Amino acid sequence: MTRRELLLLGLGIGGTLAGCVTMGPPAAGPAKKLIEFGWDEPDAAFMRRHIAQMEQAPFDGVVFRVADTRPDGTPGNFLWEAWGRRAFTEAELAPALADLAATRFQRFTHNFLRFNTSPGDVDWFDDFSAVLANARLAARVARAGGAAGLLFDTEQYHTPLFDYRRQRDRGAKPWEAYAAQARRRGGEVMEAFQAAYPDPTIFLTFGYGVPWLEMRKGATSLAACEYGLLVPFLDGMVGAANSRARLVDGYEPAYFHDKDTARFAEAYRMLTQDLLDLVADPARYRRLLSVGFGLFLDYAPDGRRWNGADGSANYYTPRELETSVRAALAAADEYVWIYTEAPRWWSPSGHPVDLPGEYADALRRARGDRRR
């Protein structure tokens, strides 16, 4: 699903809950945390070189990637090739793990290793051994590298693996067969994560909320949803999760709440109550669930270009970002993440690019952090 398509879904939530009493998260809980995740996504080697500069930013952690090292010494692309037919080896990721071990994290204590559903060139009924081996390997690296868990990016960037209508054998196998197989694979992936990381936090970019929104926008069944198979896949993950696991729904459609801060509480209610009819085991899901929200710093529904020198010229001014982040932190169980494309919190020099300093100050105010 593209960012624009997520936008169209995300804009639908406010009206669907009109007249409902909104419900926030419990008052007691873990301290709220801000996570950075954007196009400036660092790899392990970058963090080793620049962690001191990175930790000047007002975050508790970062979503990062690891690159594999090919036999000839050239870097590979584990992030974008792990959900495929090739099983990577520990030796290929050993240099990245060495970089993580040598990185002296101080403030960034909640880092997440990204794991994508790309290239997605295996059918749900194909041999899944390489995908599962790579899931175990990613979890092993995350744990050994001191990460809080894995950022499991459920967006189908290259292949519509969650869309039943576009599955290879849809003519021969009905929805029910594919749903059962997706659920099986979800359980296997969760077991693979837990085999290497027994108490994992699996941070989803989005979960059940996106197919629920698709159905609220007119899809007649999960079989008619672009992300319909995500529901049984998540059911499998929930069913296989152990008592020490946590499942964070980062709820990416919050990117498009369009400065309407009341929608965070509405989305919280949707994720914890309204969509439970979609979930195979609602009670277990609620025990595992931690609701989070993503905010898109350079979001511009009016088409304006990002101004890297003057924050007051952007759709989200620093003050407006502060207001939205403060509301998101209040509604979230623990995590809020900040997504960027044009502005960069760090660059090859380690310093921000096209990012007025007022935005960092706005995030510090939103989280009540006086440190500079």
C-alpha positions as CSV (number, residue, x, y, z in Angstrom):
1,M,0.0,0.0,0.0
2,T,1.4,3.4,-1.0
3,R,1.7,6.3,1.4
4,R,-1.2,8.0,-0.5
5,E,-3.4,4.9,-0.2
6,L,-2.7,4.8,3.5
7,L,-3.6,8.5,3.6
8,L,-7.0,7.8,2.0
9,L,-7.6,5.1,4.6
10,G,-6.3,7.2,7.5
11,L,-8.6,10.0,6.7
12,G,-11.6,7.7,7.1
13,I,-11.3,7.0,10.8
14,G,-12.7,10.3,12.3
15,G,-16.1,9.9,10.8
16,T,-16.5,6.2,11.6
17,L,-16.3,6.9,15.3
18,A,-18.4,10.0,15.4
19,G,-20.6,10.1,18.5
20,C,-18.6,7.5,20.3
21,V,-17.1,8.1,23.7
22,T,-13.3,8.0,23.1
23,M,-11.1,6.0,25.4
24,G,-7.4,6.6,26.2
25,P,-4.9,4.1,27.4
26,P,-4.5,3.2,31.1
27,A,-3.0,5.9,33.2
28,A,-0.2,3.7,34.6
29,G,2.4,2.2,32.3
30,P,5.9,2.4,30.9
31,A,7.5,5.8,30.2
32,K,6.6,7.2,26.8
33,K,9.3,7.1,24.2
34,L,10.1,8.8,20.9
35,I,11.6,6.7,18.1
36,E,13.2,8.0,14.9
37,F,12.4,6.1,11.6
38,G,12.8,7.8,8.2
39,W,14.8,7.9,5.0
40,D,17.9,8.7,7.0
41,E,17.7,5.2,8.4
42,P,21.3,4.3,9.6
43,D,23.0,1.0,9.4
44,A,25.2,-0.5,12.1
45,A,28.4,0.9,10.7
46,F,27.0,4.5,10.6
47,M,25.8,4.3,14.2
48,R,29.3,3.1,15.3
49,R,30.8,6.2,13.7
50,H,28.2,8.8,14.6
51,I,26.3,7.7,17.7
52,A,27.6,10.7,19.7
53,Q,26.1,13.1,17.2
54,M,22.9,11.0,16.7
55,E,22.2,11.0,20.4
56,Q,22.0,14.8,20.4
57,A,18.6,14.4,18.8
58,P,15.5,14.2,21.1
59,F,14.9,10.5,20.7
60,D,15.0,7.3,22.9
61,G,16.1,5.2,20.0
62,V,16.2,4.7,16.2
63,V,15.0,2.1,13.6
64,F,18.2,0.8,12.0
65,R,19.2,-1.7,9.4
66,V,22.0,-4.1,9.0
67,A,23.8,-4.8,5.7
68,D,25.2,-8.2,4.9
69,T,28.8,-8.5,3.7
70,R,29.2,-10.6,0.5
71,P,32.2,-12.9,0.1
72,D,34.0,-10.4,-2.1
73,G,33.6,-7.8,0.7
74,T,30.9,-5.7,-0.9
75,P,27.8,-4.7,1.1
76,G,24.6,-6.5,0.4
77,N,21.0,-5.6,1.2
78,F,19.7,-8.0,3.8
79,L,16.8,-5.6,4.7
80,W,15.3,-5.8,1.2
81,E,16.1,-9.4,0.5
82,A,15.3,-11.3,3.7
83,W,11.7,-12.2,2.8
84,G,12.7,-14.2,-0.2
85,R,14.3,-17.4,-1.4
86,R,17.9,-16.9,-0.1
87,A,18.9,-17.8,3.4
88,F,21.6,-15.5,4.7
89,T,24.4,-16.7,7.0
90,E,25.6,-15.5,10.3
91,A,29.0,-14.9,8.7
92,E,27.4,-12.4,6.3
93,L,26.0,-10.3,9.2
94,A,29.0,-10.7,11.5
95,P,30.6,-7.3,10.5
96,A,27.3,-5.6,11.3
97,L,27.1,-7.3,14.6
98,A,30.6,-6.3,15.4
99,D,29.7,-2.7,14.7
100,L,26.7,-2.9,17.0
101,A,28.9,-4.4,19.8
102,A,31.3,-1.6,19.4
103,T,28.7,1.2,19.5
104,R,28.5,3.0,22.8
105,F,24.8,3.7,23.1
106,Q,23.9,6.1,26.0
107,R,20.5,7.8,25.3
108,F,19.4,5.5,22.5
109,T,18.3,2.5,24.6
110,H,15.2,1.6,22.5
111,N,16.5,0.7,19.1
112,F,14.7,-1.5,16.6
113,L,16.2,-3.6,13.8
114,R,14.1,-3.3,10.7
115,F,12.8,-6.5,9.0
116,N,10.8,-6.1,5.8
117,T,8.4,-8.3,3.9
118,S,10.6,-7.8,0.8
119,P,11.1,-8.9,-1.9
120,G,8.1,-11.1,-1.1
121,D,8.7,-13.4,-4.1
122,V,7.5,-16.6,-2.3
123,D,3.9,-17.7,-2.3
124,W,2.4,-18.6,1.1
125,F,2.4,-22.3,-0.1
126,D,6.1,-22.2,-1.2
127,D,9.1,-23.3,0.8
128,F,9.4,-20.8,3.5
129,S,12.6,-22.1,5.1
130,A,14.7,-19.2,3.9
131,V,12.3,-16.5,5.2
132,L,12.2,-18.3,8.6
133,A,15.9,-18.7,8.8
134,N,16.3,-15.0,8.0
135,A,13.8,-14.1,10.7
136,R,15.7,-16.1,13.2
137,L,19.0,-14.4,12.1
138,A,17.5,-10.9,12.3
139,A,16.2,-11.6,15.8
140,R,19.6,-13.0,16.8
141,V,21.4,-9.9,15.6
142,A,18.8,-7.6,17.3
143,R,19.2,-9.4,20.6
144,A,23.0,-9.7,20.5
145,G,23.2,-6.0,19.4
146,G,21.3,-4.8,22.4
147,A,18.2,-3.7,20.4
148,A,14.8,-3.5,22.1
149,G,13.3,-5.7,19.4
150,L,12.4,-5.7,15.7
151,L,10.6,-3.2,13.6
152,F,8.5,-5.5,11.4
153,D,7.5,-3.4,8.4
154,T,4.3,-4.9,7.1
155,E,4.1,-2.6,4.0
156,Q,4.1,-4.7,0.9
157,Y,6.7,-2.7,-1.1
158,H,7.4,-5.1,-4.0
159,T,4.8,-7.9,-4.0
160,P,1.2,-7.8,-2.8
161,L,1.6,-10.8,-0.5
162,F,-1.4,-9.8,1.7
163,D,-3.8,-9.3,-1.2
164,Y,-5.7,-12.6,-1.9
165,R,-6.9,-11.3,-5.3
166,R,-3.3,-11.2,-6.5
167,Q,-2.0,-14.6,-5.1
168,R,-0.5,-17.0,-7.6
169,D,-3.0,-19.8,-7.0
170,R,-6.1,-17.9,-6.2
171,G,-8.0,-19.7,-9.0
172,A,-7.2,-23.1,-7.5
173,K,-7.3,-22.3,-3.8
174,P,-10.1,-20.4,-2.1
175,W,-9.7,-17.5,0.4
176,E,-10.1,-20.0,3.2
177,A,-7.1,-22.0,2.1
178,Y,-4.8,-19.0,1.7
179,A,-6.0,-17.5,5.0
180,A,-5.2,-20.8,6.8
181,Q,-1.8,-20.9,5.3
182,A,-1.1,-17.2,6.1
183,R,-2.0,-17.9,9.7
184,R,0.4,-20.8,9.7
185,R,3.2,-18.7,8.4
186,G,2.5,-15.9,10.9
187,G,2.9,-18.4,13.7
188,E,6.1,-19.7,12.2
189,V,7.6,-16.3,11.8
190,M,6.8,-15.4,15.4
191,E,8.3,-18.7,16.5
192,A,11.4,-17.9,14.5
193,F,11.7,-14.5,16.1
194,Q,11.3,-16.0,19.6
195,A,13.8,-18.8,18.9
196,A,16.5,-16.2,18.8
197,Y,15.0,-13.5,21.0
198,P,12.9,-15.2,23.7
199,D,11.2,-12.0,25.0
200,P,10.9,-9.9,21.8
201,T,9.1,-6.6,21.2
202,I,7.8,-6.8,17.6
203,F,7.0,-3.3,16.5
204,L,4.6,-3.4,13.5
205,T,4.4,-0.4,11.2
206,F,0.7,-1.3,11.2
207,G,-1.5,-4.3,12.1
208,Y,-5.2,-5.1,12.1
209,G,-6.1,-1.5,11.8
210,V,-5.4,-1.1,8.0
211,P,-7.6,-4.0,6.8
212,W,-10.3,-2.8,9.3
213,L,-10.1,0.6,7.7
214,E,-10.3,-0.9,4.2
215,M,-13.5,-2.7,5.2
216,R,-14.9,0.5,6.7
217,K,-14.2,2.3,3.4
218,G,-16.2,-0.3,1.4
219,A,-14.3,-3.6,1.0
220,T,-17.0,-6.3,1.2
221,S,-14.7,-8.9,2.8
222,L,-11.1,-9.5,3.8
223,A,-10.7,-11.4,0.5
224,A,-11.4,-8.0,-1.2
225,C,-8.9,-6.1,0.9
226,E,-5.4,-5.2,-0.3
227,Y,-4.2,-6.2,3.2
228,G,-6.8,-8.9,3.9
229,L,-4.3,-11.8,4.5
230,L,-2.5,-9.6,7.0
231,V,-5.4,-10.5,9.4
232,P,-4.8,-14.3,9.5
233,F,-1.1,-13.7,9.4
234,L,-1.3,-11.6,12.6
235,D,-3.6,-14.1,14.1
236,G,-0.8,-16.6,13.7
237,M,1.7,-14.3,15.3
238,V,-0.6,-13.6,18.2
239,G,-1.3,-17.3,18.7
240,A,2.4,-18.2,18.7
241,A,3.5,-15.4,20.9
242,N,4.9,-16.4,24.3
243,S,4.0,-14.7,27.6
244,R,7.1,-12.5,27.4
245,A,6.5,-11.1,23.9
246,R,5.0,-7.7,23.1
247,L,3.3,-6.6,19.9
248,V,3.4,-2.9,19.2
249,D,1.0,-1.6,16.6
250,G,2.8,1.6,15.4
251,Y,-0.4,2.5,13.5
252,E,1.2,4.2,10.4
253,P,-2.2,5.8,9.3
254,A,-1.7,8.3,12.1
255,Y,0.7,10.0,9.7
256,F,-2.4,11.5,8.2
257,H,-4.3,12.7,11.2
258,D,-3.9,16.2,9.8
259,K,-3.3,18.0,13.1
260,D,-6.6,16.7,14.5
261,T,-5.2,15.6,17.9
262,A,-8.5,14.0,19.0
263,R,-8.0,11.3,16.4
264,F,-5.2,9.7,18.5
265,A,-7.8,8.7,21.1
266,E,-10.2,7.6,18.4
267,A,-7.5,5.4,16.9
268,Y,-6.6,3.9,20.3
269,R,-10.3,2.9,20.7
270,M,-10.4,1.4,17.3
271,L,-7.2,-0.7,17.8
272,T,-8.2,-1.9,21.3
273,Q,-12.0,-2.3,20.9
274,D,-13.7,-1.6,17.6
275,L,-11.7,-4.1,15.4
276,L,-11.8,-7.0,17.8
277,D,-14.3,-8.8,15.7
278,L,-11.5,-9.3,13.1
279,V,-9.2,-10.9,15.6
280,A,-9.2,-14.7,16.2
281,D,-8.2,-14.4,19.9
282,P,-9.1,-10.9,21.1
283,A,-8.2,-11.5,24.8
284,R,-4.7,-12.7,23.8
285,Y,-4.2,-9.9,21.4
286,R,-5.1,-7.3,24.0
287,R,-2.6,-8.8,26.5
288,L,0.2,-8.6,23.9
289,L,-0.8,-5.2,22.4
290,S,0.9,-1.9,22.9
291,V,-0.6,0.9,20.9
292,G,1.8,3.4,19.3
293,F,1.5,6.1,16.6
294,G,3.6,7.4,13.7
295,L,3.9,11.1,12.8
296,F,5.1,12.2,9.4
297,L,7.1,15.4,10.0
298,D,7.2,16.6,6.3
299,Y,3.7,15.5,5.5
300,A,2.1,18.2,3.2
301,P,-1.4,17.4,2.0
302,D,-1.5,20.8,0.3
303,G,1.5,19.9,-1.9
304,R,3.9,22.5,-0.5
305,R,7.6,21.6,-0.7
306,W,9.5,21.1,2.5
307,N,11.4,24.2,3.7
308,G,14.6,23.2,5.3
309,A,15.4,26.7,6.5
310,D,12.2,28.1,7.8
311,G,9.9,25.8,9.8
312,S,7.1,28.3,9.9
313,A,6.7,27.8,6.1
314,N,6.0,24.1,6.4
315,Y,2.6,22.3,6.8
316,Y,3.7,21.2,10.3
317,T,5.3,24.2,12.0
318,P,7.4,23.4,15.0
319,R,4.6,24.5,17.4
320,E,2.0,22.4,15.5
321,L,4.4,19.4,15.6
322,E,4.8,19.8,19.3
323,T,1.0,19.8,19.8
324,S,0.5,16.7,17.7
325,V,3.4,14.8,19.3
326,R,2.3,15.7,22.8
327,A,-1.2,14.3,22.0
328,A,0.2,11.2,20.5
329,L,2.4,10.5,23.5
330,A,-0.5,11.0,25.8
331,A,-2.6,8.5,23.8
332,A,0.0,5.9,23.2
333,D,0.8,3.1,25.5
334,E,4.6,3.6,25.1
335,Y,5.9,4.4,21.6
336,V,5.6,7.3,19.2
337,W,7.7,7.4,16.1
338,I,8.7,10.3,13.9
339,Y,9.0,9.6,10.1
340,T,10.8,11.9,7.7
341,E,11.7,11.9,4.0
342,A,13.2,15.3,3.0
343,P,14.6,16.4,6.3
344,R,17.3,14.3,7.8
345,W,18.2,14.1,11.5
346,W,21.7,12.9,10.5
347,S,23.7,12.7,7.4
348,P,27.0,11.2,6.2
349,S,28.7,13.9,8.3
350,G,26.5,12.9,11.3
351,H,24.7,16.2,11.4
352,P,21.1,17.2,10.5
353,V,20.3,18.3,6.9
354,D,17.3,20.5,5.9
355,L,16.0,20.4,9.4
356,P,15.5,23.7,11.3
357,G,16.6,23.3,14.9
358,E,13.2,24.4,16.2
359,Y,11.8,20.9,15.4
360,A,14.2,19.3,17.8
361,D,13.2,21.9,20.4
362,A,9.6,21.1,19.7
363,L,10.1,17.4,20.4
364,R,12.0,18.1,23.6
365,R,9.1,20.3,24.8
366,A,6.5,17.7,23.8
367,R,8.3,15.0,25.9
368,G,9.2,17.4,28.7
369,D,12.9,16.9,28.1
370,R,15.1,19.8,29.0
371,R,18.3,18.2,27.9
372,R,20.1,19.6,24.9
